Amino acid sequence: MGNLRRPNANEVTGSVNRSRSVVPMSGLCTACHDGCTGGCEIFLATMRGRELLYPQNFGEVTAGADKNYPIDYSHLNIQGYAVGAQGLPEGEVPGPDTALFPRVDTETEYGWDKKVKMKMPVFTGALGSTEIARRNWEHFAVGAALAGVTLVCGENVCGIDTDLELTPKGRIAKSPEMDRRIETYRRYQSDYGEILVQMNVEDTRLGVAEYVLEKHGLKTIELKWGQGAKCIGGEIKVKTLDRALELARRGYVVLPDPTIPDVQLSYQDGAIREFERHSRLGFVTREGFLAECERLRKLGFERITLKTGAYSPVELAMAIRYGAEAKIDLLTIDGAPGGTGMSPWPMMNEWGVPSIYLHSLAYQYCKQLESRGIRPPDLAFAGGFSTEDGIFKALAMGSPYVKAVCMGRALMIPGMVGKNVGLWFEEEKVPRLVQKYGTRVEEVFICWEELKATYGDAIHEIPLGAIGIFTFVQKLQIGLQQLMAGSRNFRLATIGRNDLMSLTEECAKVTGISYVMNAYEKEVAAILES
């Protein structure tokens, strides 16, 4: 199979191999010349050291790890059928005039008792303290609200707020950035979806839960154990010494340590050009988790959700079992490799349980609990999804426990593209690929008139990135409806594991989904032997 990735050179770190002949294991050029002018990662790290651990151009890019694992969701295909129609409205007889794909119902809901509805079984990844999330928030938040899906506000938003005001006890008194984030989504929120605010160690210490509950009346809070992109806490980069010192005073781990005089001199000399702000590692115990859930409910939260990452099977079992005991409302399970605004690039590629393996284990663990009479929490799968077929496969693989798919970069990109379309028209620098769709934004966006019918002239107040997200989610919806109709499922709840096939025997072994040559063996035999 060869190396599953090409180390030591990647666009993300701004590095390239000089030679086309590369050692697969190390990523080094086969012949490394004394006098080479660059620029593999080792060459660049010789001068810039720790900077080469992270995606370059922080705040301008999102990065997705590109390790090619032995098994992924492409090793599953969707079954299609020529008979039947499950999930049509009660009393309707399946037939060519009733089983029409636009009639497929894509609504979903999650929650232990008090459900949250969404128009589509997707929601955003955690958009937290990275610059790309802050700068594009209006587009992301309004887009999710228009699409009727849940928006996740990630960790550390209050902690890095430049205008944060703290009480004498170090708790949040005012966070204009958090206020902006919540209010932007709520301005367009319908009866579908909600905004989830995540909490890590620092957020808990600052009193984020109390702030969003008392000031904004949020009904749901999300605890965070981790994500697929990394197995350490969240991080961002800051460019100035003053900002680094400020974040260090707020209790964050900042590297290089801005309080050290030699570091300050290196910054003044121009050798150090940026600092990293890191969050602390969390430590999970059953008692601690249950106590925190109880504390949050006593504060007044109606729903508690949990996001966990590509940790070992032990932590996955903990998340599902403790989540069941605490009756959490949604458990999002994020597999490797992850996408990120900024995470250590080697870690993104080389740590953690890949998505399809992690999700297969999650299904097994939920079945095991259910066999003991224990109800598992509702699940969402995350980790590399970007298309409607991926949504179908995730729902089917985790059926009946999976209610939605969490999409990170795939739901951010339309927001950035839509925003940039507007800028290109303003600057009269419209790329040729955009020009072919029209000379005005009203022509470029296929959903413009549909939204105008709802919002009237107020459509001009809607950020174009939000219109981009709405349009992209509509594409996902129609594509999902087509796949569901072809597999004769007219409601999400009727999708099952039998609607998938494994294309390799190894995939069948990992997932428990029948190998294509063995699928529906009994049904086939009954027909052939009739």
Backbone hydrogen bonds, N-H to C=O, Kabsch-Sander energy under -0.5 kcal/mol:
donor,donor_aa,acceptor,acceptor_aa,energy
9,A,6,R,-0.6
13,T,10,N,-0.8
14,G,10,N,-0.5
14,G,11,E,-1.0
15,S,10,N,-2.1
16,V,39,G,-2.4
22,V,20,R,-0.7
23,V,28,L,-3.1
27,G,23,V,-2.8
30,T,21,S,-2.8
32,C,30,T,-0.6
33,H,31,A,-0.7
35,G,33,H,-0.7
36,C,33,H,-1.9
41,E,8,N,-2.3
44,L,40,C,-2.4
45,A,41,E,-3.1
46,T,42,I,-1.4
47,M,43,F,-0.5
47,M,44,L,-1.1
48,R,44,L,-2.9
49,G,45,A,-1.8
51,E,48,R,-2.0
52,L,49,G,-2.1
53,L,50,R,-2.1
54,Y,51,E,-1.4
56,Q,12,V,-2.9
60,E,57,N,-2.3
61,V,57,N,-0.8
63,A,340,T,-3.0
65,A,338,G,-2.2
68,N,4,L,-3.1
69,Y,67,K,-1.0
75,H,72,D,-2.1
76,L,73,Y,-1.5
77,N,501,M,-2.3
79,Q,499,D,-3.0
81,Y,486,G,-2.2
86,Q,488,R,-3.0
92,E,89,P,-2.1
98,T,95,G,-1.4
99,A,95,G,-3.1
100,L,98,T,-1.9
103,R,100,L,-2.2
104,V,101,F,-1.9
105,D,490,F,-2.4
106,T,104,V,-0.7
108,T,118,M,-2.2
110,Y,116,V,-1.8
111,G,329,D,-0.6
115,K,113,D,-0.9
116,V,110,Y,-2.5
118,M,108,T,-2.6
119,K,148,G,-2.2
122,V,120,M,-1.9
123,F,405,V,-1.6
124,T,150,T,-1.8
125,G,407,M,-1.4
127,L,125,G,-0.7
127,L,152,V,-2.4
128,G,126,A,-0.9
129,S,155,E,-0.8
134,R,130,T,-2.1
135,R,131,E,-2.9
136,N,132,I,-1.1
137,W,134,R,-0.9
139,H,136,N,-0.7
140,F,136,N,-2.2
141,A,137,W,-3.3
142,V,138,E,-1.8
143,G,139,H,-1.8
144,A,140,F,-2.2
145,A,141,A,-2.1
146,L,142,V,-2.8
147,A,143,G,-2.1
148,G,144,A,-0.8
148,G,145,A,-0.8
149,V,144,A,-2.3
151,L,194,E,-2.5
152,V,125,G,-0.6
153,C,151,L,-0.6
153,C,196,L,-3.8
154,G,127,L,-1.2
154,G,152,V,-0.7
157,V,154,G,-0.6
160,I,156,N,-1.5
161,D,158,C,-1.4
164,L,161,D,-1.6
165,E,174,K,-2.9
167,T,171,R,-3.3
170,G,167,T,-2.5
172,I,206,L,-2.5
173,A,165,E,-3.5
174,K,165,E,-1.9
179,D,175,S,-2.4
180,R,176,P,-2.6
181,R,177,E,-2.0
182,I,178,M,-2.3
183,E,179,D,-2.6
184,T,180,R,-2.1
185,Y,181,R,-1.4
186,R,182,I,-2.3
187,R,183,E,-1.5
188,Y,185,Y,-1.4
189,Q,185,Y,-0.6
190,S,192,Y,-0.7
193,G,117,K,-3.6
196,L,151,L,-2.9
196,L,194,E,-0.5
197,V,220,T,-0.5
198,Q,153,C,-2.8
198,Q,196,L,-0.5
199,M,222,E,-1.8
204,T,200,N,-2.3
205,R,201,V,-2.0
206,L,202,E,-2.1
207,G,203,D,-1.1
208,V,203,D,-2.3
211,Y,207,G,-2.0
212,V,208,V,-2.6
213,L,209,A,-1.7
214,E,210,E,-2.7
215,K,211,Y,-2.6
216,H,211,Y,-0.6
216,H,212,V,-0.7
217,G,213,L,-1.3
218,L,212,V,-1.8
221,I,303,R,-1.6
222,E,197,V,-2.6
223,L,221,I,-0.5
223,L,305,T,-2.8
224,K,199,M,-1.6
225,W,223,L,-0.5
225,W,307,K,-3.3
226,G,307,K,-1.2
227,Q,230,K,-0.9
233,G,279,S,-0.6
236,I,277,R,-1.6
238,V,275,F,-2.6
244,A,240,T,-1.9
245,L,241,L,-2.6
246,E,242,D,-2.1
247,L,243,R,-2.3
248,A,244,A,-1.9
249,R,245,L,-2.2
250,R,246,E,-1.3
251,G,248,A,-1.4
252,Y,247,L,-2.0
253,V,278,H,-1.7
254,V,252,Y,-0.6
255,L,276,E,-2.5
260,I,257,D,-1.5
264,Q,260,I,-2.0
265,L,261,P,-2.3
266,S,262,D,-2.3
267,Y,263,V,-2.1
268,Q,264,Q,-2.2
269,D,265,L,-2.2
270,G,266,S,-0.7
270,G,267,Y,-0.7
271,A,266,S,-1.7
272,I,266,S,-1.4
273,R,271,A,-0.6
275,F,238,V,-3.0
276,E,255,L,-3.9
277,R,236,I,-2.7
278,H,253,V,-3.7
278,H,276,E,-0.6
279,S,234,G,-1.9
289,F,285,T,-2.5
290,L,286,R,-2.6
291,A,287,E,-2.3
292,E,288,G,-2.1
293,C,289,F,-2.3
294,E,290,L,-2.2
295,R,291,A,-2.5
296,L,292,E,-2.5
297,R,293,C,-1.9
298,K,294,E,-2.2
299,L,295,R,-1.6
300,G,296,L,-1.1
301,F,296,L,-2.0
302,E,219,K,-1.6
303,R,219,K,-2.4
305,T,221,I,-2.3
306,L,330,L,-2.5
307,K,223,L,-2.4
308,T,332,T,-2.8
310,A,227,Q,-1.0
311,Y,309,G,-1.0
316,L,312,S,-1.7
317,A,313,P,-2.5
318,M,314,V,-2.2
319,A,315,E,-2.6
320,I,316,L,-2.2
321,R,317,A,-2.9
322,Y,318,M,-2.9
323,G,318,M,-0.5
323,G,319,A,-1.6
324,A,320,I,-1.9
325,E,321,R,-2.0
326,A,322,Y,-2.5
327,K,323,G,-0.7
328,I,323,G,-2.2
329,D,304,I,-3.1
330,L,304,I,-0.7
331,L,378,D,-2.4
332,T,306,L,-2.9
332,T,330,L,-0.5
333,I,331,L,-0.6
333,I,380,A,-2.9
334,D,308,T,-2.3
334,D,332,T,-0.6
335,G,333,I,-0.6
335,G,382,A,-2.4
336,A,353,V,-2.1
338,G,228,G,-0.7
340,T,63,A,-2.7
345,W,53,L,-3.6
348,M,344,P,-2.4
349,N,345,W,-1.4
350,E,346,P,-2.1
351,W,347,M,-1.7
353,V,310,A,-1.7
355,S,336,A,-2.3
357,Y,354,P,-0.5
358,L,354,P,-2.7
359,H,355,S,-3.2
360,S,356,I,-1.6
361,L,357,Y,-2.1
362,A,358,L,-2.2
363,Y,359,H,-2.1
364,Q,360,S,-2.0
365,Y,361,L,-2.7
366,C,362,A,-2.3
367,K,363,Y,-2.4
368,Q,364,Q,-2.2
369,L,365,Y,-2.2
370,E,366,C,-2.7
371,S,367,K,-2.2
372,R,368,Q,-0.6
372,R,369,L,-1.2
373,G,370,E,-1.9
374,I,369,L,-2.3
375,R,373,G,-0.5
379,L,401,Y,-2.6
380,A,331,L,-2.3
381,F,404,A,-1.6
382,A,333,I,-2.3
383,G,406,C,-0.6
391,I,387,T,-1.6
392,F,388,E,-2.3
393,K,389,D,-2.6
394,A,390,G,-2.4
395,L,391,I,-2.4
396,A,392,F,-2.6
397,M,393,K,-3.1
398,G,394,A,-2.1
399,S,396,A,-1.1
401,Y,398,G,-2.0
402,V,398,G,-1.2
403,K,379,L,-3.1
404,A,379,L,-0.8
405,V,121,P,-2.3
406,C,381,F,-2.5
407,M,123,F,-2.8
407,M,405,V,-0.6
408,G,406,C,-0.5
411,L,408,G,-1.0
412,M,408,G,-0.8
412,M,409,R,-0.6
413,I,409,R,-2.5
415,G,412,M,-0.5
416,M,412,M,-1.9
417,V,413,I,-2.9
418,G,414,P,-2.7
419,K,415,G,-1.9
420,N,416,M,-2.3
421,V,417,V,-2.4
422,G,418,G,-1.6
423,L,419,K,-1.7
424,W,420,N,-3.0
425,F,421,V,-2.0
426,E,422,G,-2.2
427,E,423,L,-2.5
428,E,424,W,-0.6
429,K,424,W,-2.6
434,V,431,P,-1.0
435,Q,431,P,-2.4
436,K,432,R,-1.5
437,Y,434,V,-1.9
438,G,435,Q,-1.4
443,E,440,R,-1.2
444,V,440,R,-1.8
445,F,441,V,-2.2
446,I,444,V,-0.7
448,W,445,F,-1.6
451,L,447,C,-2.3
452,K,448,W,-2.4
453,A,449,E,-2.0
454,T,450,E,-0.7
454,T,451,L,-0.7
455,Y,451,L,-2.9
456,G,452,K,-2.8
458,A,455,Y,-1.6
459,I,456,G,-1.8
460,H,457,D,-1.6
461,E,458,A,-2.0
462,I,459,I,-1.3
466,A,463,P,-0.7
467,I,463,P,-1.6
468,G,464,L,-2.1
469,I,465,G,-2.0
470,F,466,A,-2.6
471,T,467,I,-2.4
472,F,468,G,-2.4
473,V,469,I,-2.8
474,Q,470,F,-1.9
475,K,471,T,-1.8
476,L,472,F,-2.2
477,Q,473,V,-2.5
478,I,474,Q,-2.6
479,G,475,K,-2.5
480,L,476,L,-2.5
481,Q,477,Q,-2.7
482,Q,478,I,-2.1
483,L,479,G,-2.1
484,M,480,L,-2.8
485,A,481,Q,-2.6
486,G,482,Q,-2.2
487,S,483,L,-1.4
488,R,485,A,-1.4
489,N,484,M,-3.4
490,F,86,Q,-3.4
490,F,488,R,-0.5
492,L,105,D,-0.7
494,T,491,R,-1.3
495,I,492,L,-1.5
499,D,496,G,-1.7
500,L,497,R,-1.6
501,M,77,N,-2.2
502,S,514,S,-3.0
503,L,75,H,-2.8
508,A,504,T,-1.9
509,K,505,E,-2.0
510,V,506,E,-2.1
511,T,507,C,-2.9
512,G,508,A,-2.2
516,V,502,S,-2.6
518,N,515,Y,-2.5
519,A,515,Y,-1.1
521,E,518,N,-1.1
524,V,520,Y,-2.4
525,A,521,E,-2.6
526,A,522,K,-2.3
527,I,523,E,-1.6
528,L,524,V,-2.7
529,E,525,A,-2.3
530,S,527,I,-1.2
